[in-house]
Amino acid sequence: MLRRLMTALSIAACLAVTAVAVRAQETMRGSARIEALLARMTVEEKIGQLVQMPGGRQRTPSSRINDEERARIRAGRVGSYLNVAGAAETRALQRIAVEETRLHIPLLFGMDVIHGYRTIFPVPLAMASSWDPAVPERAARIAATEAAAAGLHWTFSPMVDIARDPRWGRIVEGAGEDPYLGAVMAAAQVRGYQGADLSRPDTIMATAKHFAAYGAATGGRDYGGAEIGPRSLEEIYLPPFYAAAREGAGSFMAAFNEIDGVPAHANRALLRDTLRTRWHWPGLLVSDWNAVAELRNHGVAGSEADAAELALRAGVDVDMSSQAYANALAARVARDPALRALLDRAVRHVLIAKERLGLFDRPYARSDAAREAGAMLTPESRAAAREIAARSIVLLRNESGLLPIAAGVRRIAVIGALAEDANSQLGSWRARGNVEEVRPLLPALREALPRAEIAAVGNDIPAAVAAARRADLVLLVVGEDFDMTGEARSRAELGLPGDQQALADAVLDTGKPLVVLLMGGRPLAVDRLAARAPAILETWFLGVEAGPAIADVLTGRVNPAGRLPVTFPRASGAVPFPYDRLPSGRPADPDPAHDTVRYRDLPITPLFPFGHGLSYTNFTWSDFAVRPLANGSFRASVTVRNAGGRTGDEVVQLYAHDPVASVSRPIQELRGFRRIALAPGEAKRVSFTLSPAQFAIWNAGHWRVEPGEIQLMVGASSADIRGRASIRIAAAGEGREPPAAIFTSSSEEPIR
Ligand code: BGC
């Protein structure tokens, strides 16, 4: 376990370990079977293992499979497919590979199973809002069971890119802005997909993507370059990848972007020195779609052959769809025999993955038509989807207790076109999800409130106003549809699209009690709406059980407890605005007369801070205390009591700050959290155990623990701190792991 290697090491010892690791990595061998295969393979067959062909598009998997493709398999010129799915289809192609090729090497079938295969769960950003790693783990487990039954071995998920700029459309696919939360959610998904044993036929290999700093695209423009320094890379963008690697993620995908001018697919320092040598990761590295050939567009390769060679040298094992390896690598290897070892290395990674998945022994185990027929969207999966969706909803505001909907409310107006947009609930990437299988809000609400009269109006402003006037309560459903976030869906404006703000203003003018249901895959800058709306619920895109889950929360059947995994800005021009900023020499001051790090034309606070979320009950916090443990660690404990009348969950959040260090440190960094359930009147003591290594700083190529004070803050959000204490780190040390990827152990004990 890499975690156990995290000890205080002297620089000399550290270098010695690294040297050993390099040798181990460069001489890594597969099993006897794999080495025997490698010895028999021609260069063309080896390259074939590195070629991944698209078998169709995601909505039409297997559609490209024709005689030419079957001939390619027979000739041993393809090692894996993307978007071939279905037990029958995968079995037929696998049979060609296993029975009709010279070396009988099975194929790998991969797909983007991002938040469900047939049972579509909330989008990843929503699941991260649960602040409960069991949520994405459970969703990934069910997704794996379904996908594996359809013959798949491999998913291009989890996306673990930290996203601090909500203009970036792919923010919807990840866990938000924070490296610690991101690392916890990354590991949880890897566990869910891969299960305890990847050779079991109900598992699929996980891919941590996009390595690395894809979310740091300048200006949030998708595919754009990242201008970040080595410390930001190590401390902010890499920890979730490290956590995924440590959890045993079988695969990594390189990113489309460059960092400081070096495209990831040509970035040897990242793909080999960091991932293989420093992290000892033994898995399979796949390119992103067409990205090997795109090294020409980046301007670092003059030809397809240069691009192929550059990527192979950098450490890209599999070429997803660009065919640069298929077209050009053989000639390069013939010209330069030194490339043979690199070719073997890449092929070894592919064969080891196939072996780990059990494919050499049971190539058809996942392509089982009977299992496929029974595995999809079972009642149990639907029930899980509903619970998971409800746990992902965030109550952002609830003035005068508008929610849950009071028993006396008889006439409800549901206003906004998104209320009836079942398609959007599937979000970006929906694998084999079907819109007809989504249970939308309106019927679910009618079922949950059979005695209420529920009227629905889309975006017709006069009709909406008339309906609002007749109603006791207005549910205003606004935000973005599914096609406004996702790949190539960056946006410059983060306000409500179209005429929704005018609709909202007109309906708010009626003065009727009103609850906003926000939908979308990114935080929206809805300052103007929030200034007037008494209640706001962030519902993201919640998958097949979106309607029942929202109804559960509206009616109080479920008490919401999601928390924001990302800051909500007040204006589009105010991003990025993550909570863990550096203090600056002129720390933020609410008084605009002072020249400090802020905008003149905006309040100093974000619209809703990272970690924010409310409940239908309320909690009191007391007795925050920290004590040193014998092993050099610290235990921080706080008591939380449910002081209200309903059962509910609180999310206890632990933040740290290093006030004096060799480099400026963030004003707050999440270092632990725990979602706890409390009955009315019940209290629990929540404890976190922290080690000095969790405060290490990346400096000059090393993780260094600096002696001195660390301030700890415990709170209900990053902006709602309920207790403060300090610890002292006595001795300097060196570490191997990013501190945000060292998980804080926590516990809860009842208090009478
Ligand atoms: C995306 C990847 C995805 C791949 C295959 C690319 O455009 O960036 O995240 O896995 O396509 O669909």
Boltz pocket constraint, residues with backbone or C-beta under 6 A from the ligand:
constraints:
  - pocket:
      binder: B
      contacts: [[A, 82], [A, 112], [A, 156], [A, 209], [A, 288], [A, 289], [A, 487]]
      max_distance: 6.0
